[in-house]
Amino acid sequence: MSGRTGRGTLWSWTTWEAAAVGRSVRRALTGPGPERDMAVQSLKAAGAAILAWAVAGWWWQAPLALMAPWTAVALVQSTVYRSVRAGLQQVVLIFAGTVLAAGAVQLTGDTMAAMAIVLPLTALLGNYSRFGDQGVYASTTALFVLVYGSYSGFDIVHRLLETLLGAAIGIGVNALVLPPVHLRHARESLHRVPRDGAELLRAMAEGIERGHGQRDAQEWHSRARRFASYLGDLRNARTWARESHRFNPAGRIRRRGEPGLPPAEWDAAWERVADHLTALTALLAGAAGDEPRLRPPPDSVLRDVPALLRPLADVCEADCAALGARAGTGAGAGRDADRPGGDRGAQQDGGPDRDEAMARAWEAHARLKARLADAEAGDHETATSVGGLAAETQQLLYVLQDARPAPTTPES
């Protein structure tokens, strides 16, 4: 039984992996995106290695021509800046590995003894933090030198020339042939945050209207907590976008006139939005289920909440539209037009009017606060739950009001 289960699991994993690869290939062939960017970089790396071998091995007839394509393929990095930085690191490490290996052989006269001396040194050198993931080249170069017996002065000079040739070709190919610019990834991450915020707020409004349970509330809470990772992705994407313009000769030409990104203060504002969304969903999760930890708000109060959450979803969709993405691009957002009142405040371009949506949200919150006075006249626990709901939604209103995307300027 366990053998059949193991084979079934392996077959399922293989099928899933093959399907995932097929989807990636299809996306790379049908339109721009990360899959196509990765395919382009892979083909560039292969082309750089072939060109380096053609020059060093076929035309130059270098004694260890492997060094040129080996270096070239490793230097087609994700940005031109990283190619240049990795190239400098590799030249230093390969030079150090070659010289240390040659010196160890001259000192001991024995390959095995030379390895015992030089490999600990090159391994330590390679772990120096300044060299990052390029550190392994010191040890591998020393092994090449010792195994092939190429440690004369002539051979050392050739190793360095072959490395410099491969570095020049790898950096040149990466900089001149479709140099990578990661602004698209940053924009995708940027649009995802308000788009998913709108989807979550609408899901909460629908769930509360139909009578949500603990499972619904816990799912909302899990979705709200994911915003921290979305914002982390956005920060990383901003870093990649900035880095991809350094030393990039075509960056200005390829991206001139395209809209830039809002300032990083927008990210900080959405971090506060995520915090209050998380607190609000935690409150709803704690007040749901057969044995709630908090007294559930009365139905008369909960009936007012969807009228508050839907305008907030409109605010998020308006921000998404302002950032350059249509409000209907998110899963489920396109269905809002089919709902009663789902297109309220819609502008001619399909995006809601942000100021009008905020005004509707504040009106709905005023009605919710009016319910608080009635709750305070009742028992303390009910007043506490209603007060917490009113306080969290008020904070959410304030932070979303401050999260309006600032005007952007074209990338230069």
C-alpha positions as CSV (number, residue, x, y, z in Angstrom):
1,M,0.0,0.0,0.0
2,S,2.7,2.5,1.0
3,G,4.6,1.7,-2.3
4,R,1.5,2.4,-4.4
5,T,0.9,5.6,-2.4
6,G,4.5,6.7,-2.9
7,R,4.3,6.0,-6.7
8,G,1.0,7.9,-6.8
9,T,2.5,10.8,-5.0
10,L,5.5,10.9,-7.3
11,W,3.2,10.7,-10.4
12,S,1.0,13.5,-9.0
13,W,4.1,15.7,-8.3
14,T,5.5,14.9,-11.8
15,T,2.2,15.7,-13.5
16,W,1.8,19.0,-11.5
17,E,5.4,20.0,-12.3
18,A,5.0,19.2,-16.0
19,A,1.8,21.3,-16.1
20,A,3.5,24.2,-14.3
21,V,6.3,24.1,-16.8
22,G,3.8,24.0,-19.7
23,R,2.0,27.0,-18.3
24,S,5.3,28.9,-17.9
25,V,6.3,28.1,-21.5
26,R,2.9,29.2,-22.8
27,R,3.1,32.5,-20.9
28,A,6.6,33.1,-22.2
29,L,5.4,32.6,-25.8
30,T,2.1,34.5,-25.6
31,G,3.0,37.8,-23.9
32,P,5.5,39.8,-21.8
33,G,6.0,38.8,-18.2
34,P,8.6,37.3,-15.8
35,E,8.6,34.0,-17.8
36,R,9.5,35.7,-21.0
37,D,12.2,37.8,-19.2
38,M,13.7,34.6,-17.8
39,A,13.7,33.0,-21.2
40,V,15.4,36.0,-22.7
41,Q,18.1,36.0,-20.0
42,S,18.7,32.3,-20.5
43,L,19.1,32.6,-24.2
44,K,21.5,35.5,-23.7
45,A,23.6,33.5,-21.2
46,A,23.8,30.6,-23.7
47,G,24.7,33.0,-26.5
48,A,27.4,34.7,-24.5
49,A,29.0,31.4,-23.6
50,I,29.0,30.3,-27.3
51,L,30.5,33.6,-28.4
52,A,33.2,33.4,-25.7
53,W,34.1,29.8,-26.7
54,A,34.2,30.8,-30.4
55,V,36.7,33.6,-29.6
56,A,38.8,31.8,-27.0
57,G,38.6,28.2,-28.2
58,W,38.0,28.3,-31.9
59,W,39.8,31.5,-33.0
60,W,42.3,32.1,-30.3
61,Q,43.1,28.4,-29.5
62,A,43.6,29.3,-25.8
63,P,45.2,26.5,-23.7
64,L,42.3,26.5,-21.2
65,A,39.5,28.1,-23.3
66,L,36.9,26.8,-20.8
67,M,37.5,29.9,-18.6
68,A,36.0,32.3,-21.1
69,P,32.6,30.7,-21.6
70,W,32.5,29.7,-18.0
71,T,32.9,33.3,-17.0
72,A,30.6,34.6,-19.7
73,V,27.6,32.4,-18.9
74,A,27.8,33.4,-15.2
75,L,27.9,37.1,-15.9
76,V,24.6,37.4,-17.7
77,Q,23.0,38.5,-14.5
78,S,19.5,39.8,-13.7
79,T,20.7,43.4,-14.0
80,V,23.7,45.1,-15.8
81,Y,24.9,46.4,-12.5
82,R,25.1,42.9,-11.1
83,S,26.9,41.8,-14.2
84,V,29.6,44.4,-13.7
85,R,29.9,43.8,-9.9
86,A,30.0,40.0,-10.4
87,G,32.6,40.4,-13.2
88,L,34.9,42.4,-10.9
89,Q,34.4,39.8,-8.1
90,Q,35.2,36.9,-10.5
91,V,38.3,38.5,-11.8
92,V,39.7,39.0,-8.3
93,L,38.7,35.5,-7.2
94,I,40.1,33.7,-10.3
95,F,43.3,35.7,-10.1
96,A,43.6,34.8,-6.4
97,G,42.8,31.1,-7.0
98,T,45.3,30.9,-9.9
99,V,48.2,32.6,-8.0
100,L,47.6,30.6,-4.8
101,A,47.5,27.3,-6.7
102,A,50.6,28.0,-8.7
103,G,52.5,29.2,-5.6
104,A,51.4,26.0,-3.6
105,V,52.7,23.7,-6.4
106,Q,56.0,25.6,-6.6
107,L,56.3,25.3,-2.8
108,T,55.5,21.6,-2.5
109,G,56.1,20.1,-5.9
110,D,53.1,17.8,-5.4
111,T,49.5,18.3,-6.5
112,M,48.0,16.6,-3.5
113,A,50.0,18.6,-1.0
114,A,49.2,21.8,-3.0
115,M,45.5,21.0,-2.7
116,A,45.8,20.5,1.0
117,I,47.3,24.0,1.3
118,V,45.4,26.0,-1.2
119,L,41.8,24.8,-0.9
120,P,41.3,25.8,2.7
121,L,42.6,29.2,1.9
122,T,40.4,29.7,-1.2
123,A,37.4,28.4,0.6
124,L,37.9,30.9,3.4
125,L,38.4,33.7,0.8
126,G,35.3,32.6,-1.0
127,N,33.2,33.0,2.1
128,Y,34.2,36.6,2.5
129,S,30.9,38.5,2.5
130,R,32.0,41.0,-0.1
131,F,32.2,38.3,-2.7
132,G,28.6,37.0,-2.2
133,D,27.7,34.0,-4.3
134,Q,30.7,34.4,-6.5
135,G,33.0,33.1,-3.8
136,V,33.1,29.5,-5.1
137,Y,35.2,30.6,-8.1
138,A,38.4,30.9,-6.0
139,S,38.3,27.2,-5.1
140,T,37.1,25.9,-8.5
141,T,39.8,27.9,-10.3
142,A,42.5,26.5,-8.0
143,L,41.2,23.0,-8.8
144,F,41.4,23.7,-12.5
145,V,44.9,24.9,-12.2
146,L,46.1,22.0,-10.1
147,V,44.3,19.2,-12.0
148,Y,45.3,20.4,-15.5
149,G,48.8,21.2,-14.3
150,S,48.6,24.7,-15.8
151,Y,50.6,26.8,-13.3
152,S,53.5,28.3,-15.3
153,G,53.8,32.0,-15.7
154,F,52.5,31.7,-19.3
155,D,49.5,29.7,-18.1
156,I,48.7,32.2,-15.3
157,V,48.6,35.1,-17.8
158,H,46.4,33.0,-20.1
159,R,43.9,32.3,-17.3
160,L,43.6,36.0,-16.6
161,L,43.2,36.9,-20.2
162,E,40.6,34.2,-20.8
163,T,38.7,35.4,-17.7
164,L,38.8,39.0,-18.8
165,L,37.6,38.0,-22.3
166,G,34.6,36.0,-20.9
167,A,33.8,38.8,-18.5
168,A,33.8,41.4,-21.3
169,I,31.6,39.2,-23.5
170,G,29.1,38.3,-20.7
171,I,28.8,42.0,-19.5
172,G,28.6,43.2,-23.1
173,V,25.8,40.8,-24.1
174,N,23.8,41.6,-21.0
175,A,24.2,45.4,-21.5
176,L,23.6,45.6,-25.2
177,V,21.2,42.8,-26.0
178,L,17.8,43.6,-24.5
179,P,19.3,44.8,-21.2
180,P,17.0,43.8,-18.3
181,V,14.8,46.5,-16.7
182,H,12.6,45.3,-13.8
183,L,10.1,48.1,-13.8
184,R,7.3,45.8,-14.9
185,H,7.7,43.6,-11.9
186,A,7.5,46.7,-9.6
187,R,4.3,47.9,-11.3
188,E,2.7,44.4,-11.0
189,S,3.5,44.3,-7.3
190,L,2.3,47.9,-6.9
191,H,-1.1,47.2,-8.5
192,R,-1.6,43.9,-6.6
193,V,-1.8,45.6,-3.2
194,P,-4.9,47.9,-3.8
195,R,-6.5,45.3,-6.2
196,D,-6.4,42.6,-3.6
197,G,-7.5,45.0,-0.9
198,A,-10.6,45.8,-3.0
199,E,-11.3,42.0,-3.4
200,L,-10.9,41.4,0.3
201,L,-13.3,44.3,1.3
202,R,-15.9,43.1,-1.2
203,A,-15.6,39.5,0.0
204,M,-16.1,40.7,3.6
205,A,-19.2,42.8,2.6
206,E,-20.8,39.9,0.8
207,G,-20.0,37.5,3.6
208,I,-21.5,39.7,6.3
209,E,-24.6,40.2,4.2
210,R,-25.3,36.5,3.8
211,G,-24.4,35.7,7.4
212,H,-20.7,34.8,7.7
213,G,-19.3,32.0,9.9
214,Q,-16.1,31.5,11.6
215,R,-14.5,29.9,8.6
216,D,-15.3,32.9,6.5
217,A,-13.8,35.3,9.1
218,Q,-10.7,33.3,9.5
219,E,-10.2,33.2,5.7
220,W,-10.5,37.0,5.7
221,H,-8.0,37.3,8.5
222,S,-5.5,35.0,6.6
223,R,-5.9,37.2,3.4
224,A,-5.3,40.4,5.4
225,R,-2.1,39.0,6.9
226,R,-0.8,38.2,3.4
227,F,-0.5,41.9,2.7
228,A,2.7,42.0,4.7
229,S,4.3,39.7,2.2
230,Y,2.8,41.6,-0.7
231,L,4.4,44.8,0.6
232,G,7.7,43.0,1.1
233,D,7.6,41.9,-2.6
234,L,6.9,45.5,-3.5
235,R,9.9,46.8,-1.6
236,N,12.1,44.1,-3.3
237,A,10.7,45.1,-6.7
238,R,11.5,48.7,-6.1
239,T,15.1,47.8,-5.3
240,W,15.3,45.7,-8.5
241,A,13.8,48.5,-10.5
242,R,16.3,51.1,-9.2
243,E,19.2,48.7,-9.7
244,S,18.3,47.7,-13.2
245,H,18.9,51.3,-14.4
246,R,22.4,51.4,-13.1
247,F,25.0,51.0,-15.8
248,N,22.2,50.2,-18.2
249,P,22.9,51.9,-21.6
250,A,19.4,51.3,-23.0
251,G,17.4,51.9,-19.8
252,R,16.6,55.5,-20.7
253,I,15.7,54.7,-24.3
254,R,13.5,51.7,-23.5
255,R,11.6,53.3,-20.6
256,R,11.4,57.0,-21.6
257,G,8.0,58.4,-21.1
258,E,6.6,55.5,-19.2
259,P,4.9,56.3,-15.8
260,G,7.1,56.0,-12.8
261,L,6.3,54.6,-9.4
262,P,4.7,56.6,-6.5
263,P,7.1,57.5,-3.7
264,A,7.9,54.9,-1.0
265,E,5.6,56.8,1.4
266,W,2.7,55.1,-0.4
267,D,4.1,51.7,0.7
268,A,4.2,52.9,4.3
269,A,0.6,54.1,4.1
270,W,-0.5,50.7,2.9
271,E,1.4,49.0,5.7
272,R,-0.9,50.9,8.1
273,V,-3.9,49.9,5.9
274,A,-2.8,46.3,6.2
275,D,-2.4,46.6,10.0
276,H,-6.0,47.8,10.4
277,L,-7.4,45.3,7.9
278,T,-5.7,42.6,10.0
279,A,-7.1,44.0,13.2
280,L,-10.6,44.3,11.8
281,T,-10.7,40.8,10.4
282,A,-9.3,39.5,13.7
283,L,-12.1,41.2,15.5
284,L,-14.7,39.6,13.2
285,A,-13.0,36.2,13.5
286,G,-13.1,36.5,17.3
287,A,-16.8,37.3,17.3
288,A,-17.8,34.5,14.9
289,G,-18.6,30.8,15.5
290,D,-20.5,28.8,18.0
291,E,-18.2,29.7,20.9
292,P,-16.9,33.2,20.0
293,R,-14.2,34.8,22.2
294,L,-16.0,38.2,21.8
295,R,-19.6,39.1,22.0
296,P,-20.8,39.3,18.4
297,P,-22.1,42.7,17.3
298,P,-25.9,42.8,17.0
299,D,-27.4,42.1,13.5
300,S,-28.7,45.6,13.4
301,V,-25.0,46.8,13.6
302,L,-23.6,44.2,11.1
303,R,-26.2,45.3,8.5
304,D,-24.5,48.7,8.3
305,V,-21.0,47.3,7.8
306,P,-21.3,46.2,4.1
307,A,-22.4,49.7,3.2
308,L,-19.1,50.9,4.7
309,L,-16.8,48.2,3.2
310,R,-18.1,48.6,-0.4
311,P,-17.1,52.2,-0.7
312,L,-13.7,51.4,0.7
313,A,-13.3,48.7,-2.0
314,D,-14.2,51.4,-4.5
315,V,-11.4,53.6,-3.0
316,C,-8.9,50.7,-3.5
317,E,-10.1,50.2,-7.1
318,A,-9.7,53.9,-7.8
319,D,-6.2,53.8,-6.5
320,C,-5.4,50.8,-8.7
321,A,-6.8,52.7,-11.7
322,A,-4.7,55.7,-10.8
323,L,-1.6,53.5,-10.7
324,G,-2.2,52.5,-14.3
325,A,-4.2,49.3,-13.9
326,R,-7.9,49.1,-14.6
327,A,-10.1,48.4,-11.6
328,G,-11.5,45.3,-13.2
329,T,-8.2,43.4,-13.6
330,G,-8.4,41.6,-10.3
331,A,-10.1,38.3,-9.9
332,G,-13.7,39.1,-8.8
333,A,-13.4,42.8,-9.4
334,G,-15.0,42.6,-12.8
335,R,-18.1,41.0,-11.3
336,D,-18.9,44.2,-9.3
337,A,-20.8,45.7,-12.2
338,D,-23.3,42.9,-12.0
339,R,-24.1,43.7,-8.3
340,P,-26.7,46.3,-7.3
341,G,-24.8,49.5,-6.8
342,G,-21.6,47.9,-7.9
343,D,-20.9,50.7,-10.4
344,R,-21.8,53.6,-8.2
345,G,-19.4,56.4,-8.6
346,A,-17.9,54.9,-11.7
347,Q,-16.1,57.3,-14.0
348,Q,-16.1,57.0,-17.8
349,D,-12.8,55.1,-17.7
350,G,-14.4,52.4,-15.6
351,G,-12.7,53.4,-12.3
352,P,-14.7,54.7,-9.3
353,D,-14.4,58.3,-8.1
354,R,-12.2,58.2,-5.1
355,D,-13.5,61.3,-3.3
356,E,-17.1,60.3,-3.8
357,A,-16.4,56.8,-2.5
358,M,-14.6,58.2,0.6
359,A,-17.6,60.4,1.2
360,R,-20.0,57.4,1.1
361,A,-17.7,55.5,3.4
362,W,-17.7,58.3,6.0
363,E,-21.5,58.5,5.8
364,A,-21.8,54.8,6.4
365,H,-19.4,55.1,9.3
366,A,-21.5,57.9,10.9
367,R,-24.5,55.5,10.8
368,L,-22.3,52.8,12.5
369,K,-21.2,55.2,15.2
370,A,-24.8,56.1,15.9
371,R,-25.5,52.4,16.6
372,L,-22.7,52.6,19.2
373,A,-24.8,54.9,21.4
374,D,-27.6,52.4,21.5
375,A,-25.1,49.6,22.3
376,E,-23.7,51.6,25.2
377,A,-27.2,51.7,26.7
378,G,-27.2,47.9,26.7
379,D,-24.7,45.5,28.2
380,H,-21.0,46.2,28.4
381,E,-19.8,43.4,26.2
382,T,-22.0,44.3,23.3
383,A,-20.8,47.9,23.6
384,T,-17.2,46.7,23.6
385,S,-17.6,44.7,20.4
386,V,-19.5,47.5,18.6
387,G,-17.0,50.1,19.8
388,G,-14.1,48.0,18.5
389,L,-15.8,47.6,15.1
390,A,-16.4,51.4,14.9
391,A,-12.8,52.2,16.0
392,E,-11.1,49.9,13.6
393,T,-13.2,50.9,10.6
394,Q,-12.6,54.6,11.5
395,Q,-8.8,54.0,11.6
396,L,-9.1,52.1,8.3
397,L,-10.9,55.2,6.8
398,Y,-8.2,57.5,8.0
399,V,-5.3,55.5,6.6
400,L,-7.0,54.8,3.3
401,Q,-7.7,58.5,3.0
402,D,-3.9,59.1,3.4
403,A,-2.9,56.3,1.0
404,R,-3.9,58.2,-2.2
405,P,-1.1,57.6,-4.8
406,A,0.9,60.7,-5.3
407,P,1.4,61.9,-8.9
408,T,4.2,60.1,-10.7
409,T,6.6,61.3,-13.2
410,P,7.9,59.4,-16.3
411,E,10.9,57.2,-15.7
412,S,14.1,58.9,-16.8
